[in-house]
């Protein structure tokens, strides 16, 4: 039988522990980075939704259709916007910027989302909001952003 040197007996457990700690910390920090990027995407949708809701609530509530159009037009410049879709109080299509069907999302899928909840649907992160003015229900707004660059943000 071949004898194993003392230095090898000492170094082997240190190397195994070091490799294990390296792999474990890589996985741990990767999950933190993914969580932070997902939070950033969610916050963006949340803030944009607040702006959209404010503009639409005031415009639709006062009958200012030009204001409603200006509010939605503001978002057209954003290359990350997937779509904006708005239903009236009877859940009839009202305003659309870009098409949710491009992301294989139907009107039924959108209407099944909960109010004020940000949902990650893979290709998009979307938020559903209730539109109201003076406690009168005006409709439902959906705003969605593309997630195609999410992996780029994670890899940076």
N, C-alpha and C positions, 0 to 999 in steps of 0.2 A: 504494500500500500504506500501511496505517495503521501508524504507529509505536506500539510498546508502551512505556509509561513504565518507567523504571528501577525505581521503587518497586514496580510491579506484578511485574516480573521477580524481585525480591527476595522479595516477600511470597507469591507463588504457591507456591514450593517449601516455604516454612515452613508455610503452611496445609495443604498436602498431607501433609507429614510429621506435623504436629500431628493431623490427622484420622486418619491411619493409626495413630498411637500411641494415640489415644483409643479407637479400635475394638479394637485388639489388647489393650490393658490391660483393657477391659471384658470381653472374652471370656476372658482369662486368669483374672481374679478371679472371674468367674461360675463357672468350672469348679472353682475352689478352694472356693467356697461350696457348690456341689452335692456335692462330695466330703466336706466336713465334715458336712453334713446326713445324707448316706448313712451315714457312720461313726457318727453319733449314733444313728440307727435301729438299726444293726447291734449297737452296744454295748448298747442297751436290751434287744434280744432275747437277747443273750448273757448278760447279768446275770440276766434273768428266768429264763432256762433253767437257770442254775446254781442258783438258789433252788428252782425246781421239781424239778430232779433230786435235790438234797439231801433235800428233804422226801419225795419219792416213794421214793428209794432206802432211806431209813431206815424209812419206814412200810411199804412193801411187803416189804422184807427181814425185818422183824420181825413181819409178819402183822397190822399195825395198819391196818385198812381205814378206820377213822375218821380217823386221821392223814393217810392218802392223800386222803380227801375234803376234809379241812380245808386241806390244801396246795393242792389245785386250786380250792377255794372262795375262797381268798385272791385269786385273779386275777379272779374274776367282777366285782369292783368297778371294774376298769380299763376305761374306755370305749374305749381304743385297742386292747384285746385283740381279735384276729380270732377265734382259737380255740385250744383245747388239745385234743389228740387223743392217746390213749395206747393202745398195743397191748401185749398180754401176750407171754410168751416164744415163743408159737406164731404171732405176728402176727395174733391175733384181736383185734377191737375190745374195749376194756376200759373206758375212761373218756373222756367227751367233754364239753367245755364249748364251746358254740356249734358251728356246723356249717361244716366246711371247704368243703362243696359250695356254700355261698353265694358262695364265691370261685372256683368252678369247679375245685376241687382234689380229686382222688379219693384214695382210700386208696393206690392203685397209685402215683400221682404222689408221695405222701409217702414211701412205702417205697423209692422210687428215689433219694431224696436221700441224700447221704453223712452219716455220723455226725459230729457236732460241727462241721458246716459251716453257716454262715448263708447262706441263699439268698434273693435278691430275686426274687420271682415277680410283680412288677408291683403288684398290689393288696395284697400282703402281703409281709412279710419273715419268714421261717420258719427255725427251727433244729430239727434232728433230734438227739436224744441217746439214748445207750444207757443203760438203767437196769440197775444191778447192785448187789448187796450181798454182801460176802464172796466176791468173784470168781464169784458166781452170776448169770447173765443173768436179768433179771426182765422185760424188755420194752423198748419203745421209746417215747419221749415226743417230741411235736411241740408247739412253741409258736409262734404266729404273731401278729404285730401288723399292724394296718392301716397303709397308707402314704398314705391319702387326704389327710392333712394335711402330707405332705412338701413339696408345692409351696408351701403357706403358709409353712413354715419357710424355704424358699429365698428367697421374695419379701420376707421381713422385713429 
